[in-house]
Amino acid sequence: MKSIAKHALAVGVFFGLIATGSSGQNSTPPPSEAMILAKDTTAAVALEGQDTTRHDSGRLAQKALQAQLAREIAALERTSLGTGQFSWTHSLHLNLFRAGRQQTQVYWYNPKAKNTPHLWQALSAATDDVFYLDPESGRAVTLDLQSLKGYFIPAGIADKAGFSGNQSKFLAKKSDAWTLEASTDSTQVWTAIDGENRMELTLHAAKDAEQAQAVFQWMCLQPLSSVELPFAAQKFPIQSLERIDKSGTAFRFEVMKWVELDEPLKVDEGELSIKDPERDLRTIAKEWAAQKKAESGEE
């Protein structure tokens, strides 16, 4: 298009020089066909340029509108997780062996606020996301604590993946299901036999009810078979637990360390942006239309 315009302009200038003469005086001869053609070509190029400008402007406006709509719909796809403000003051690091695979996890815990949602992470996973479970609603989400964005885990998937946890519990103090096999200054070793299955439990010899409850809560979140623990495990923290069946070790976990954080890990649920895959696009579109209608009515 630029070459056509330049060519038309050159033709017009060339014939303009001819019309004025080499001396610069206007001889005003009758217009030739070439002059008429040059004039028409220049006008056509100018009109085409105006149409292109209008087209580009309209296309940019349409793209801006589409981008704005996409942002609004994306905002409707996400909700805040709640209104609570929570902090975790301790972390528990554990190794879990299950189904032939080993995984390292960290579990955050606040002994002073036991209603704090559960928060844990698989350190050996390919993602840095953490798992967050609200015990009151039972809803689980994955979170990126850097971007403060996450996704609800659909109830069906959560159940199949074992996020609903297990129903482990403590036995009565007088229960004889477990036998104390050995005791040292640092550990107690307990065993239990259930048919062809054998359980071996190692407890710390020193009491620490806060750590003991943290290990128990973490264990209840795992996709493991329920375990009836001896009464002593409520006060003496679990160091390791292993279930052995006829095929070998069914699962085993070991506590690596229990740490009090220098700075508590804090989360404001209102700042988290959670996407719910169970909400379909049709529902989101209806909500968006209703919101726009309400806004136009207010105006």
Backbone as CSV, one residue per row, in Angstrom:
resi,resn,N_x,N_y,N_z,CA_x,CA_y,CA_z,C_x,C_y,C_z
1,MET,0.837,-1.208,0.000,0.000,0.000,0.000,0.868,1.253,0.000
2,LYS,1.973,1.214,0.761,2.855,2.373,0.798,3.502,2.606,-0.545
3,SER,3.870,1.528,-1.255,4.501,1.698,-2.573,3.532,2.282,-3.570
4,ILE,2.230,1.920,-3.484,1.214,2.480,-4.387,1.060,3.965,-4.143
5,ALA,1.030,4.360,-2.862,0.864,5.769,-2.529,2.057,6.586,-3.006
6,LYS,3.262,6.035,-2.796,4.462,6.754,-3.236,4.476,6.893,-4.759
7,HIS,4.072,5.836,-5.454,4.050,5.880,-6.911,3.043,6.915,-7.408
8,ALA,1.882,6.943,-6.789,0.854,7.907,-7.188,1.327,9.329,-6.932
9,LEU,1.987,9.544,-5.792,2.484,10.879,-5.468,3.553,11.309,-6.461
10,ALA,4.451,10.402,-6.825,5.499,10.727,-7.799,4.907,11.071,-9.153
11,VAL,3.914,10.313,-9.576,3.239,10.604,-10.850,2.597,11.976,-10.808
12,GLY,1.930,12.292,-9.691,1.272,13.598,-9.561,2.270,14.740,-9.616
13,VAL,3.399,14.610,-8.907,4.431,15.652,-8.912,5.026,15.808,-10.308
14,PHE,5.272,14.668,-10.972,5.857,14.707,-12.312,4.965,15.469,-13.279
15,PHE,3.681,15.164,-13.285,2.773,15.860,-14.194,2.536,17.296,-13.751
16,GLY,2.672,17.578,-12.464,2.571,18.955,-11.997,3.700,19.810,-12.538
17,LEU,4.912,19.249,-12.588,6.047,19.982,-13.165,5.844,20.249,-14.645
18,ILE,5.297,19.258,-15.323,5.022,19.454,-16.747,4.007,20.571,-16.933
19,ALA,2.994,20.623,-16.087,1.932,21.619,-16.223,2.460,23.021,-15.993
20,THR,3.394,23.243,-15.098,3.918,24.579,-14.815,5.043,24.966,-15.757
21,GLY,5.643,23.995,-16.425,6.724,24.305,-17.360,8.038,24.385,-16.638
22,SER,9.102,24.253,-17.392,10.442,24.264,-16.807,10.791,25.615,-16.234
23,SER,10.164,26.696,-16.715,10.449,28.028,-16.188,9.690,28.326,-14.924
24,GLY,8.788,27.433,-14.549,7.989,27.632,-13.333,6.719,28.363,-13.607
25,GLN,6.427,28.794,-14.891,5.185,29.496,-15.215,4.115,28.484,-15.562
26,ASN,2.895,28.804,-15.209,1.770,27.898,-15.418,1.290,28.006,-16.849
27,SER,1.459,26.891,-17.636,0.991,26.895,-19.012,-0.404,26.348,-19.141
28,THR,-0.928,25.789,-18.069,-2.299,25.252,-17.951,-2.810,24.578,-19.212
29,PRO,-2.139,23.475,-19.644,-2.699,22.720,-20.772,-3.881,21.890,-20.289
30,PRO,-4.691,21.401,-21.155,-5.836,20.573,-20.742,-5.345,19.298,-20.075
31,PRO,-6.054,18.826,-19.103,-5.612,17.631,-18.377,-5.532,16.422,-19.285
32,SER,-4.447,15.698,-19.142,-4.289,14.476,-19.936,-4.890,13.297,-19.183
33,GLU,-4.971,12.125,-19.859,-5.488,10.922,-19.193,-4.561,10.490,-18.053
34,ALA,-3.255,10.694,-18.246,-2.310,10.321,-17.201,-2.522,11.145,-15.947
35,MET,-2.809,12.459,-16.136,-3.051,13.313,-14.985,-4.312,12.901,-14.246
36,ILE,-5.358,12.596,-14.992,-6.620,12.158,-14.369,-6.406,10.856,-13.603
37,LEU,-5.629,9.940,-14.223,-5.346,8.658,-13.569,-4.574,8.871,-12.266
38,ALA,-3.559,9.741,-12.307,-2.771,10.012,-11.106,-3.633,10.585,-9.998
39,LYS,-4.531,11.513,-10.362,-5.399,12.142,-9.373,-6.334,11.128,-8.738
40,ASP,-6.915,10.261,-9.598,-7.847,9.247,-9.084,-7.116,8.247,-8.196
41,THR,-5.899,7.879,-8.603,-5.123,6.901,-7.814,-4.775,7.456,-6.446
42,THR,-4.362,8.706,-6.378,-4.025,9.341,-5.103,-5.234,9.386,-4.178
43,ALA,-6.392,9.739,-4.731,-7.620,9.802,-3.932,-8.011,8.424,-3.415
44,ALA,-7.842,7.415,-4.289,-8.215,6.058,-3.880,-7.332,5.563,-2.752
45,VAL,-6.015,5.855,-2.876,-5.095,5.431,-1.824,-5.432,6.111,-0.508
46,ALA,-5.789,7.402,-0.558,-6.152,8.140,0.652,-7.380,7.537,1.320
47,LEU,-8.386,7.192,0.497,-9.607,6.593,1.044,-9.325,5.213,1.646
48,GLU,-8.468,4.454,0.947,-8.127,3.125,1.451,-7.402,3.224,2.783
49,GLY,-6.548,4.224,2.920,-5.839,4.434,4.172,-6.783,4.764,5.305
50,GLN,-7.799,5.596,4.995,-8.781,5.936,6.019,-9.567,4.693,6.459
51,ASP,-9.949,3.841,5.475,-10.689,2.607,5.807,-9.835,1.684,6.671
52,THR,-8.554,1.569,6.341,-7.663,0.699,7.117,-7.505,1.205,8.541
53,THR,-7.373,2.523,8.687,-7.249,3.108,10.022,-8.481,2.819,10.862
54,ARG,-9.660,3.026,10.219,-10.907,2.740,10.942,-10.988,1.262,11.316
55,HIS,-10.570,0.367,10.389,-10.626,-1.070,10.645,-9.697,-1.452,11.800
56,ASP,-8.459,-0.935,11.775,-7.502,-1.231,12.846,-7.996,-0.719,14.193
57,SER,-8.575,0.479,14.186,-9.097,1.049,15.417,-10.231,0.204,15.980
58,GLY,-11.127,-0.240,15.078,-12.243,-1.077,15.512,-11.777,-2.418,16.033
59,ARG,-10.743,-2.986,15.376,-10.214,-4.279,15.802,-9.558,-4.183,17.171
60,LEU,-8.820,-3.100,17.417,-8.195,-2.897,18.714,-9.233,-2.709,19.815
61,ALA,-10.292,-1.976,19.496,-11.362,-1.769,20.477,-12.048,-3.088,20.819
62,GLN,-12.255,-3.928,19.781,-12.890,-5.219,20.006,-12.007,-6.128,20.862
63,LYS,-10.697,-6.115,20.595,-9.773,-6.924,21.391,-9.738,-6.458,22.840
64,ALA,-9.785,-5.139,23.037,-9.792,-4.604,24.401,-11.057,-5.030,25.140
65,LEU,-12.207,-5.022,24.433,-13.471,-5.441,25.036,-13.426,-6.917,25.397
66,GLN,-12.908,-7.741,24.470,-12.814,-9.174,24.745,-11.910,-9.452,25.939
67,ALA,-10.807,-8.723,26.032,-9.890,-8.905,27.155,-10.559,-8.527,28.475
68,GLN,-11.355,-7.430,28.455,-12.054,-7.001,29.653,-13.093,-8.040,30.077
69,LEU,-13.827,-8.598,29.110,-14.815,-9.631,29.409,-14.138,-10.869,29.991
70,ALA,-12.991,-11.235,29.407,-12.262,-12.406,29.903,-11.821,-12.208,31.346
71,ARG,-11.358,-10.986,31.665,-10.937,-10.702,33.035,-12.115,-10.774,34.001
72,GLU,-13.264,-10.262,33.589,-14.435,-10.283,34.458,-14.930,-11.706,34.698
73,ILE,-14.940,-12.519,33.627,-15.383,-13.905,33.779,-14.392,-14.685,34.635
74,ALA,-13.095,-14.443,34.431,-12.074,-15.116,35.241,-12.232,-14.762,36.714
75,ALA,-12.600,-13.504,36.975,-12.808,-13.083,38.358,-13.992,-13.822,38.974
76,LEU,-15.016,-14.093,38.168,-16.178,-14.825,38.677,-15.855,-16.298,38.892
77,GLU,-14.882,-16.819,38.149,-14.487,-18.213,38.327,-13.806,-18.432,39.668
78,ARG,-13.247,-17.371,40.237,-12.487,-17.489,41.475,-13.229,-16.834,42.640
79,THR,-13.054,-17.399,43.795,-13.637,-16.839,45.010,-12.572,-16.845,46.095
80,SER,-12.801,-16.069,47.134,-11.898,-16.131,48.281,-12.230,-17.383,49.077
81,LEU,-11.269,-17.858,49.816,-11.463,-19.112,50.544,-12.327,-18.923,51.781
82,GLY,-12.321,-17.710,52.306,-13.100,-17.424,53.506,-12.709,-16.074,54.068
83,THR,-12.901,-15.900,55.340,-12.581,-14.617,55.981,-11.630,-14.773,57.156
84,GLY,-11.171,-15.991,57.389,-10.318,-16.235,58.555,-8.875,-15.804,58.334
85,GLN,-8.187,-15.557,59.420,-6.756,-15.261,59.405,-6.078,-16.278,60.312
86,PHE,-5.168,-17.045,59.742,-4.576,-18.151,60.473,-3.052,-18.060,60.459
87,SER,-2.439,-18.668,61.460,-0.980,-18.732,61.506,-0.571,-20.101,62.040
88,TRP,0.544,-20.585,61.528,1.108,-21.864,61.947,2.480,-21.587,62.560
89,THR,2.729,-22.100,63.724,3.940,-21.745,64.474,5.005,-22.830,64.457
90,HIS,4.632,-24.054,64.094,5.570,-25.173,64.090,5.465,-25.949,62.776
91,SER,6.527,-26.648,62.430,6.499,-27.525,61.258,7.048,-28.897,61.628
92,LEU,6.460,-29.892,61.002,6.816,-31.283,61.239,7.295,-31.859,59.903
93,HIS,8.486,-32.439,59.870,9.036,-33.027,58.648,9.021,-34.539,58.794
94,LEU,8.470,-35.216,57.778,8.284,-36.652,57.865,8.630,-37.329,56.543
95,ASN,9.045,-38.594,56.634,9.220,-39.447,55.464,8.127,-40.503,55.487
96,LEU,7.432,-40.670,54.369,6.348,-41.638,54.266,6.675,-42.631,53.155
97,PHE,6.617,-43.918,53.475,6.803,-44.980,52.492,5.472,-45.698,52.345
98,ARG,4.957,-45.684,51.134,3.662,-46.304,50.886,3.572,-46.718,49.426
99,ALA,2.985,-47.903,49.177,2.774,-48.412,47.819,4.073,-48.408,47.008
100,GLY,5.162,-48.749,47.671,6.441,-48.846,46.992,7.108,-47.518,46.692
101,ARG,6.568,-46.429,47.194,7.139,-45.111,46.916,7.396,-44.363,48.219
102,GLN,8.441,-43.552,48.196,8.779,-42.758,49.373,8.516,-41.286,49.087
103,GLN,8.010,-40.598,50.079,7.675,-39.181,49.925,8.033,-38.440,51.208
104,THR,8.620,-37.262,51.026,8.928,-36.399,52.168,7.865,-35.313,52.258
105,GLN,7.338,-35.109,53.439,6.288,-34.105,53.633,6.650,-33.163,54.775
106,VAL,6.087,-31.954,54.685,6.157,-31.023,55.805,4.720,-30.669,56.181
107,TYR,4.463,-30.661,57.476,3.123,-30.381,57.994,3.237,-29.227,58.979
108,TRP,2.416,-28.193,58.792,2.454,-27.031,59.680,1.370,-27.173,60.744
109,TYR,1.685,-26.686,61.938,0.792,-26.917,63.081,0.885,-25.742,64.050
110,ASN,-0.237,-25.444,64.684,-0.269,-24.403,65.707,-0.897,-24.985,66.975
111,PRO,-0.083,-25.348,67.954,-0.616,-25.965,69.177,-1.582,-25.066,69.936
112,LYS,-1.472,-23.747,69.747,-2.315,-22.814,70.495,-3.635,-22.522,69.791
113,ALA,-3.778,-23.001,68.577,-5.021,-22.763,67.815,-5.353,-24.041,67.064
114,LYS,-5.940,-24.983,67.767,-6.162,-26.305,67.198,-7.255,-26.333,66.128
115,ASN,-8.023,-25.239,65.992,-9.035,-25.179,64.939,-8.452,-24.635,63.631
116,THR,-7.135,-24.378,63.619,-6.478,-23.893,62.411,-6.563,-24.947,61.311
117,PRO,-6.895,-24.569,60.070,-6.954,-25.547,58.980,-5.636,-26.297,58.816
118,HIS,-5.742,-27.506,58.287,-4.555,-28.330,58.062,-3.810,-27.828,56.825
119,LEU,-2.505,-27.792,56.925,-1.668,-27.308,55.829,-0.439,-28.199,55.724
120,TRP,-0.246,-28.837,54.559,0.915,-29.708,54.397,1.360,-29.727,52.940
121,GLN,2.575,-30.201,52.728,3.178,-30.155,51.393,4.046,-31.386,51.168
122,ALA,3.960,-31.931,49.961,4.840,-33.025,49.551,6.093,-32.409,48.945
123,LEU,7.208,-32.446,49.677,8.426,-31.769,49.237,9.052,-32.436,48.030
124,SER,8.811,-33.709,47.844,9.405,-34.422,46.719,8.544,-34.356,45.465
125,ALA,7.460,-33.583,45.495,6.568,-33.470,44.337,7.143,-32.479,43.330
126,ALA,6.556,-32.488,42.106,7.051,-31.615,41.039,6.566,-30.179,41.200
127,THR,5.607,-29.963,42.077,5.035,-28.632,42.275,5.307,-28.134,43.689
128,ASP,5.280,-26.820,43.847,5.455,-26.216,45.171,4.124,-25.972,45.878
129,ASP,3.022,-26.400,45.264,1.714,-26.190,45.868,1.615,-26.914,47.212
130,VAL,0.817,-26.348,48.095,0.544,-26.980,49.381,-0.917,-27.412,49.408
131,PHE,-1.229,-28.347,50.277,-2.606,-28.805,50.459,-3.193,-28.129,51.693
132,TYR,-4.423,-27.706,51.554,-5.108,-26.956,52.610,-6.473,-27.606,52.800
133,LEU,-6.758,-27.994,54.020,-8.032,-28.650,54.309,-8.703,-27.960,55.484
134,ASP,-9.912,-27.480,55.256,-10.704,-26.871,56.320,-11.517,-27.983,56.985
135,PRO,-11.210,-28.330,58.217,-11.914,-29.447,58.859,-13.401,-29.176,59.077
136,GLU,-13.794,-27.905,59.132,-15.209,-27.591,59.366,-16.046,-27.843,58.116
137,SER,-15.564,-27.361,56.946,-16.322,-27.541,55.707,-15.960,-28.838,54.993
138,GLY,-14.771,-29.372,55.306,-14.328,-30.585,54.639,-13.802,-30.354,53.242
139,ARG,-13.710,-29.081,52.812,-13.241,-28.787,51.459,-11.722,-28.675,51.433
140,ALA,-11.143,-29.303,50.422,-9.694,-29.299,50.262,-9.322,-28.467,49.043
141,VAL,-8.178,-27.794,49.128,-7.693,-26.995,48.000,-6.186,-27.179,47.879
142,THR,-5.684,-26.885,46.688,-4.244,-26.768,46.490,-3.930,-25.278,46.394
143,LEU,-2.815,-24.870,46.989,-2.476,-23.450,47.060,-1.040,-23.197,46.641
144,ASP,-0.847,-22.068,45.945,0.487,-21.532,45.715,0.624,-20.345,46.666
145,LEU,1.436,-20.501,47.684,1.538,-19.459,48.704,2.267,-18.213,48.205
146,GLN,2.925,-18.298,47.046,3.582,-17.125,46.487,2.582,-16.242,45.737
147,SER,1.775,-16.861,44.863,0.794,-16.099,44.080,-0.531,-15.942,44.811
148,LEU,-0.717,-16.708,45.900,-1.973,-16.710,46.669,-3.158,-17.165,45.823
149,LYS,-2.887,-18.054,44.872,-3.942,-18.618,44.035,-3.992,-20.126,44.243
150,GLY,-5.182,-20.687,44.021,-5.322,-22.113,44.216,-6.555,-22.670,43.535
151,TYR,-6.792,-23.950,43.744,-7.913,-24.656,43.130,-8.591,-25.541,44.170
152,PHE,-9.916,-25.512,44.158,-10.650,-26.465,44.975,-10.427,-27.863,44.408
153,ILE,-10.304,-28.844,45.279,-10.229,-30.238,44.850,-11.651,-30.797,44.908
154,PRO,-12.228,-31.192,43.757,-13.596,-31.735,43.778,-13.733,-32.864,44.791
155,ALA,-14.890,-32.930,45.414,-15.109,-33.890,46.492,-14.824,-35.328,46.057
156,GLY,-15.246,-35.692,44.829,-15.027,-37.051,44.340,-13.556,-37.377,44.209
157,ILE,-12.790,-36.427,43.664,-11.350,-36.633,43.506,-10.669,-36.685,44.870
158,ALA,-11.081,-35.798,45.766,-10.497,-35.772,47.108,-10.713,-37.106,47.818
159,ASP,-11.899,-37.685,47.643,-12.209,-38.954,48.299,-11.363,-40.089,47.720
160,LYS,-11.259,-40.125,46.374,-10.480,-41.189,45.731,-8.992,-41.075,46.063
161,ALA,-8.505,-39.838,46.201,-7.088,-39.619,46.490,-6.769,-39.784,47.973
162,GLY,-7.800,-39.968,48.776,-7.574,-40.175,50.203,-7.451,-38.904,51.006
163,PHE,-7.866,-37.759,50.418,-7.776,-36.513,51.167,-8.773,-36.466,52.322
164,SER,-9.756,-37.340,52.273,-10.699,-37.398,53.391,-10.055,-38.049,54.600
165,GLY,-8.836,-38.598,54.397,-8.069,-39.126,55.515,-8.559,-40.477,56.013
166,ASN,-8.202,-40.795,57.234,-8.592,-42.071,57.834,-9.134,-41.826,59.234
167,GLN,-9.685,-42.848,59.803,-10.365,-42.719,61.094,-9.531,-43.297,62.239
168,SER,-8.236,-43.019,62.211,-7.372,-43.510,63.288,-7.816,-42.931,64.632
169,LYS,-7.547,-43.652,65.690,-7.967,-43.201,67.026,-7.038,-43.792,68.084
170,PHE,-7.205,-43.332,69.321,-6.440,-43.845,70.459,-7.289,-44.852,71.223
171,LEU,-6.644,-45.913,71.654,-7.330,-46.920,72.450,-7.390,-46.486,73.917
172,ALA,-8.214,-47.152,74.663,-8.311,-46.876,76.099,-7.002,-47.262,76.787
173,LYS,-6.782,-46.634,77.922,-5.525,-46.834,78.644,-5.314,-48.297,79.036
174,LYS,-6.385,-49.000,79.330,-6.272,-50.389,79.783,-6.255,-51.400,78.636
175,SER,-6.306,-50.937,77.399,-6.318,-51.858,76.263,-4.999,-52.637,76.202
176,ASP,-5.112,-53.931,75.877,-3.916,-54.765,75.763,-3.597,-55.097,74.306
177,ALA,-4.123,-54.292,73.367,-3.872,-54.547,71.940,-2.398,-54.354,71.589
178,TRP,-1.703,-53.488,72.304,-0.296,-53.214,72.062,0.538,-53.723,73.228
179,THR,1.731,-54.173,72.886,2.658,-54.673,73.904,3.932,-53.838,73.888
180,LEU,4.375,-53.376,75.057,5.624,-52.632,75.160,6.776,-53.632,75.117
181,GLU,7.513,-53.636,73.997,8.577,-54.608,73.793,9.908,-54.150,74.383
182,ALA,10.192,-52.843,74.273,11.492,-52.352,74.752,11.367,-50.894,75.133
183,SER,12.215,-50.488,76.070,12.191,-49.097,76.521,13.609,-48.658,76.850
184,THR,13.991,-47.473,76.339,15.294,-46.898,76.632,15.086,-45.471,77.143
185,ASP,16.189,-44.768,77.346,16.077,-43.381,77.793,15.465,-42.480,76.723
186,SER,15.514,-42.905,75.477,15.035,-42.049,74.388,13.795,-42.575,73.673
187,THR,13.548,-43.870,73.705,12.423,-44.426,72.936,11.680,-45.519,73.687
188,GLN,10.455,-45.767,73.209,9.645,-46.916,73.621,9.219,-47.635,72.340
189,VAL,9.359,-48.935,72.305,8.981,-49.720,71.126,7.773,-50.578,71.487
190,TRP,6.693,-50.396,70.729,5.453,-51.132,70.954,5.143,-51.983,69.712
191,THR,4.487,-53.127,69.935,4.070,-53.973,68.814,2.616,-54.405,69.003
192,ALA,1.977,-54.692,67.867,0.596,-55.194,67.888,0.441,-56.181,66.736
193,ILE,-0.287,-57.262,66.990,-0.525,-58.286,65.977,-2.021,-58.320,65.666
194,ASP,-2.349,-58.249,64.357,-3.745,-58.329,63.918,-3.812,-59.319,62.763
195,GLY,-4.071,-60.581,63.100,-4.086,-61.615,62.067,-2.698,-61.769,61.456
196,GLU,-2.590,-61.572,60.140,-1.306,-61.682,59.452,-0.550,-60.355,59.438
197,ASN,-1.144,-59.332,59.992,-0.513,-58.016,59.995,0.185,-57.763,61.329
198,ARG,1.328,-57.097,61.237,2.091,-56.749,62.431,2.380,-55.252,62.399
199,MET,2.171,-54.598,63.515,2.442,-53.173,63.620,3.596,-52.965,64.595
200,GLU,4.499,-52.059,64.212,5.589,-51.704,65.106,5.605,-50.184,65.263
201,LEU,5.542,-49.730,66.504,5.430,-48.311,66.815,6.571,-47.900,67.744
202,THR,7.258,-46.835,67.374,8.316,-46.302,68.226,7.902,-44.918,68.700
203,LEU,7.861,-44.733,70.011,7.495,-43.457,70.612,8.722,-42.832,71.267
204,HIS,8.739,-41.486,71.313,9.767,-40.812,72.098,9.498,-41.072,73.580
205,ALA,10.561,-41.211,74.341,10.400,-41.476,75.772,10.000,-40.233,76.550
206,ALA,10.293,-39.048,75.983,9.946,-37.790,76.663,8.565,-37.326,76.225
207,LYS,7.776,-36.871,77.179,6.432,-36.387,76.867,6.488,-35.068,76.103
208,ASP,5.619,-34.950,75.114,5.435,-33.705,74.367,4.071,-33.806,73.694
209,ALA,3.036,-33.400,74.419,1.665,-33.571,73.933,1.413,-32.786,72.643
210,GLU,2.057,-31.626,72.507,1.836,-30.812,71.307,2.373,-31.517,70.066
211,GLN,3.577,-32.028,70.146,4.136,-32.753,69.013,3.346,-34.040,68.768
212,ALA,2.951,-34.720,69.830,2.191,-35.959,69.695,0.888,-35.724,68.929
213,GLN,0.193,-34.627,69.235,-1.060,-34.321,68.541,-0.807,-33.923,67.096
214,ALA,0.306,-33.233,66.853,0.635,-32.836,65.483,0.873,-34.057,64.604
215,VAL,1.640,-35.018,65.108,1.898,-36.246,64.341,0.597,-36.997,64.098
216,PHE,-0.241,-37.074,65.111,-1.507,-37.792,64.967,-2.404,-37.134,63.919
217,GLN,-2.513,-35.805,63.956,-3.355,-35.108,62.980,-2.826,-35.303,61.571
218,TRP,-1.509,-35.217,61.394,-0.928,-35.453,60.068,-1.258,-36.863,59.593
219,MET,-1.103,-37.843,60.477,-1.355,-39.230,60.108,-2.794,-39.432,59.652
220,CYS,-3.726,-38.743,60.310,-5.151,-38.877,59.963,-5.466,-38.279,58.591
221,LEU,-4.590,-37.425,58.050,-4.806,-36.824,56.737,-4.327,-37.714,55.597
222,GLN,-3.517,-38.716,55.912,-2.881,-39.520,54.883,-3.795,-40.638,54.382
223,PRO,-3.604,-41.051,53.120,-4.401,-42.163,52.576,-3.897,-43.507,53.101
224,LEU,-4.020,-43.691,54.394,-3.563,-44.906,55.058,-4.746,-45.628,55.690
225,SER,-4.556,-46.883,55.956,-5.570,-47.624,56.702,-5.630,-47.070,58.122
226,SER,-6.818,-47.068,58.691,-6.981,-46.565,60.056,-6.157,-47.389,61.037
227,VAL,-5.620,-46.700,62.032,-4.783,-47.348,63.031,-5.338,-47.030,64.417
228,GLU,-5.456,-48.052,65.256,-5.846,-47.856,66.650,-4.571,-47.802,67.470
229,LEU,-4.205,-46.600,67.885,-2.939,-46.366,68.565,-3.057,-46.601,70.068
230,PRO,-1.964,-46.961,70.719,-2.008,-47.115,72.179,-2.235,-45.766,72.852
231,PHE,-2.788,-45.806,74.033,-3.115,-44.602,74.792,-1.899,-43.695,74.965
232,ALA,-0.732,-44.283,75.118,0.492,-43.522,75.375,0.842,-42.574,74.236
233,ALA,0.381,-42.880,73.010,0.726,-42.050,71.842,0.067,-40.674,71.886
234,GLN,-0.851,-40.453,72.833,-1.449,-39.122,72.985,-0.479,-38.133,73.624
235,LYS,0.440,-38.643,74.406,1.372,-37.778,75.137,2.823,-37.941,74.669
236,PHE,3.174,-39.149,74.246,4.536,-39.421,73.795,4.535,-39.431,72.259
237,PRO,5.234,-38.501,71.621,5.155,-38.372,70.157,5.632,-39.622,69.418
238,ILE,4.947,-39.902,68.318,5.370,-41.010,67.460,6.672,-40.631,66.757
239,GLN,7.636,-41.535,66.810,8.871,-41.359,66.054,8.775,-42.111,64.734
240,SER,8.177,-43.300,64.768,7.973,-44.065,63.536,6.846,-45.063,63.743
241,LEU,6.219,-45.431,62.628,5.142,-46.419,62.652,5.235,-47.237,61.373
242,GLU,5.142,-48.559,61.521,5.256,-49.446,60.355,4.200,-50.539,60.443
243,ARG,3.539,-50.764,59.296,2.596,-51.895,59.186,3.207,-52.909,58.220
244,ILE,3.299,-54.161,58.692,3.895,-55.221,57.882,2.844,-56.304,57.649
245,ASP,2.622,-56.645,56.370,1.697,-57.731,56.044,2.480,-58.858,55.373
246,LYS,1.787,-59.819,54.808,2.461,-60.985,54.224,3.324,-60.627,53.023
247,SER,3.087,-59.449,52.427,3.882,-59.024,51.274,5.065,-58.148,51.674
248,GLY,5.148,-57.807,52.945,6.225,-56.941,53.406,5.670,-55.672,54.026
249,THR,6.416,-54.587,53.943,5.983,-53.314,54.527,4.853,-52.701,53.709
250,ALA,3.686,-52.562,54.306,2.552,-51.933,53.627,2.707,-50.417,53.644
251,PHE,3.086,-49.888,54.788,3.443,-48.478,54.876,4.328,-48.266,56.097
252,ARG,5.072,-47.171,56.028,5.935,-46.799,57.135,6.151,-45.292,57.083
253,PHE,6.102,-44.650,58.225,6.492,-43.242,58.247,7.386,-42.987,59.450
254,GLU,8.217,-41.980,59.288,9.168,-41.622,60.332,9.240,-40.102,60.447
255,VAL,9.215,-39.600,61.668,9.325,-38.164,61.913,10.804,-37.791,61.907
256,MET,11.156,-36.837,61.045,12.551,-36.428,60.921,12.892,-35.294,61.892
257,LYS,11.990,-34.307,61.975,12.243,-33.203,62.912,10.964,-32.431,63.202
258,TRP,10.969,-31.773,64.332,9.858,-30.943,64.820,10.454,-29.580,65.121
259,VAL,9.999,-28.536,64.386,10.662,-27.234,64.431,9.677,-26.138,64.831
260,GLU,10.102,-25.269,65.734,9.351,-24.052,66.028,9.857,-22.966,65.087
261,LEU,8.962,-22.393,64.294,9.353,-21.442,63.262,9.799,-20.112,63.868
262,ASP,10.813,-19.502,63.260,11.253,-18.181,63.708,10.149,-17.150,63.479
263,GLU,9.478,-17.269,62.325,8.339,-16.418,61.992,7.162,-17.308,61.627
264,PRO,6.006,-17.141,62.262,4.852,-17.983,61.920,4.472,-17.853,60.445
265,LEU,3.999,-18.931,59.877,3.455,-18.913,58.529,2.015,-18.430,58.632
266,LYS,1.707,-17.310,57.965,0.385,-16.703,58.102,-0.370,-16.704,56.773
267,VAL,-1.666,-16.916,56.860,-2.534,-16.914,55.679,-3.812,-16.160,56.004
268,ASP,-4.160,-15.204,55.148,-5.435,-14.497,55.224,-6.327,-15.076,54.130
269,GLU,-7.348,-15.805,54.525,-8.204,-16.473,53.536,-8.817,-15.492,52.541
270,GLY,-9.085,-14.269,52.978,-9.697,-13.288,52.089,-8.796,-12.876,50.943
271,GLU,-7.476,-13.078,51.090,-6.535,-12.706,50.044,-6.282,-13.842,49.064
272,LEU,-6.783,-15.025,49.371,-6.568,-16.165,48.492,-7.612,-16.177,47.376
273,SER,-7.170,-16.505,46.182,-8.053,-16.559,45.012,-8.160,-18.014,44.576
274,ILE,-9.347,-18.591,44.770,-9.534,-20.021,44.548,-10.483,-20.261,43.370
275,LYS,-10.053,-21.104,42.450,-10.890,-21.476,41.306,-11.565,-22.809,41.591
276,ASP,-12.853,-22.881,41.278,-13.625,-24.088,41.555,-13.941,-24.796,40.241
277,PRO,-13.301,-25.935,39.944,-13.558,-26.641,38.684,-14.948,-27.258,38.613
278,GLU,-15.658,-27.301,39.724,-17.003,-27.879,39.708,-18.057,-26.881,39.219
279,ARG,-17.660,-25.600,39.109,-18.605,-24.592,38.596,-18.444,-24.504,37.091
280,ASP,-19.519,-24.798,36.342,-19.431,-24.809,34.889,-19.526,-23.392,34.327
281,LEU,-19.085,-23.241,33.069,-19.031,-21.938,32.426,-20.424,-21.326,32.262
282,ARG,-21.444,-22.166,32.076,-22.804,-21.643,31.905,-23.256,-20.903,33.177
283,THR,-22.963,-21.505,34.339,-23.318,-20.866,35.609,-22.571,-19.548,35.777
284,ILE,-21.292,-19.562,35.440,-20.475,-18.353,35.559,-21.010,-17.251,34.642
285,ALA,-21.397,-17.627,33.399,-21.916,-16.648,32.446,-23.228,-16.045,32.946
286,LYS,-24.087,-16.870,33.559,-25.350,-16.359,34.098,-25.090,-15.373,35.231
287,GLU,-24.133,-15.694,36.078,-23.802,-14.796,37.177,-23.249,-13.479,36.652
288,TRP,-22.435,-13.571,35.613,-21.865,-12.358,35.022,-22.974,-11.479,34.428
289,ALA,-23.926,-12.119,33.691,-25.029,-11.365,33.092,-25.894,-10.716,34.174
290,ALA,-26.158,-11.454,35.249,-26.965,-10.908,36.342,-26.254,-9.742,37.010
291,GLN,-24.947,-9.861,37.161,-24.169,-8.786,37.778,-24.193,-7.534,36.913
292,LYS,-24.042,-7.713,35.590,-24.064,-6.572,34.674,-25.443,-5.901,34.658
293,LYS,-26.488,-6.720,34.729,-27.844,-6.170,34.736,-28.074,-5.356,36.003
294,ALA,-27.586,-5.886,37.124,-27.735,-5.161,38.387,-26.963,-3.852,38.361
295,GLU,-25.757,-3.868,37.782,-24.954,-2.656,37.701,-25.596,-1.604,36.824
296,SER,-26.190,-2.037,35.696,-26.843,-1.076,34.809,-28.098,-0.499,35.444
297,GLY,-28.777,-1.327,36.278,-29.950,-0.830,36.985,-29.602,0.205,38.019
298,GLU,-28.454,0.016,38.672,-28.008,0.983,39.674,-27.655,2.319,39.027
299,GLU,-27.058,2.222,37.810,-26.681,3.456,37.127,-27.904,4.186,36.603
